[in-house]
Amino acid sequence: MDKLALELINLLREMLESQRRLLAIAINRREAMQAYDMDRINALAEQEKTETQRGAQQEQKRNDLAIRFRQETIRLGMGAAVPFSVSEITKRCQEPARSQLLVTAAELKSVVEQVERHTRIN
């Protein structure tokens, strides 16, 4: 379980960095729109496309990890009918993985919310 938790922590960190890049793109796009800089807007659109594709790959990895967590909990007799959100996974992890998961997931959620706010504005 600890190996899977470490994989999830690393994946969440990758997702966090990707979301931070998306946030920077959204902020820069707003500035480019205000300046009517079409070349910059187009370049940012390409960057956004790349990050979005990376995010889809990361989401697939996260889904694969959730399946592996479910299989591991079945193997260990820890229950299988539970939805595998990060909070449910942390309940089955030991420290320090538990705290690292919670902190990273909270950071990720915060940045995702910021990206959503900036995306709506643009």
N, C-alpha and C positions, 0 to 999 in steps of 0.2 A: 504494500500500500504506500509506503514512503517513497518508493521509486516513482510511482504514478503521481504522487503529490508533487514531487520535484519537477516532473515533466509538466504538470499543470501550472506550477508557479512560473516556470520558464516561458511557457506558452502565453500565460496572462501578461507577462512582462513584454513579450513581443507584441501582443495585441495592444498593450498600453502605448508602446512607442509608435505603433502604426496609427493609433487614434490621435496621438499628439501631432504626428505629421499631417493628418487630415485636418486637424484644428488649425494648424499654421497655414495650410493651403486655403481653408475657408476665410481666414482673416486676410490673407494676401489677395484672395480673389475679390473680396469686398473693396479693398483699397484700389485694386486694378480697375474695378467697375466704376468707382468714383472718379478715377483719372481717365476713364475711357481708353484704357491701354489694351487693345485687342490682342496684341502679340503676347502680352503677359497673361491675359485671360486664357488664351489657347494653351499656353505652356502649362498653366496651372491645371487646366482641364485634363491634360495628359498625365500630370503627376497624380491627380485625383483618381484617374482611371487605374493607374498602376497600384496605388494604395488600396483602392476598392477591391481589386483582384487579389492582392495580398491578404486583405481582410477575409475574403471568401475562403481562401486556402487555410487561413488560421481557424476559421469557424469549423471547417471540415475536420481539422486536427482536434479541435475541442470536442466535437461530436464523437470522434473516434476514441478519445480519452474517456469520455463519459461511458461509452460502451465497455471499455476495459475496466473502469471502476466498478461498473455493475457486475461484470464477470468476476472480479476479484472479491466483491462483497458476497456474492453467491458462494464462491469457493471457500471463503472464511466463515460462512454461516452468519453473516451480519445483516441479512435481509436484502431483498431485491426489488420490492415493489415501490421503492421510494424514488421520486423524481431526482435526478442527479444535478441539482444546482450546486454552485460553489459552496453555499452555506451547508447543504446536506453532506457534501464531500468533507468539509472541514470538521464536521461532527465525528467523522471516522478517522481523522488524522491526529497524530501526536504533535506536540510542540517540537521544534519551532515552525514546522510546516503549517500548522493551523494558523498561527498568527501571520505568517508570510502570505498565505492564501487570502486571508481576510483583508489585510492591508492592500495587497495588490488589486484585489477585486474591487475594493472601495475606490481606489485611485482610478481604475479603469472606468467604473461607472460614472464618476465625476467628469472625466474627460469626454466620455461618450455623450453625456448630457450637454456639455459645452459645444461639442461638434454639432449636435442636433440644433441647439439654439442659433449658432452661427450659420448653419445651413439654411434654416428657415428664413433668416434675415436676407440671405443672398437669394 
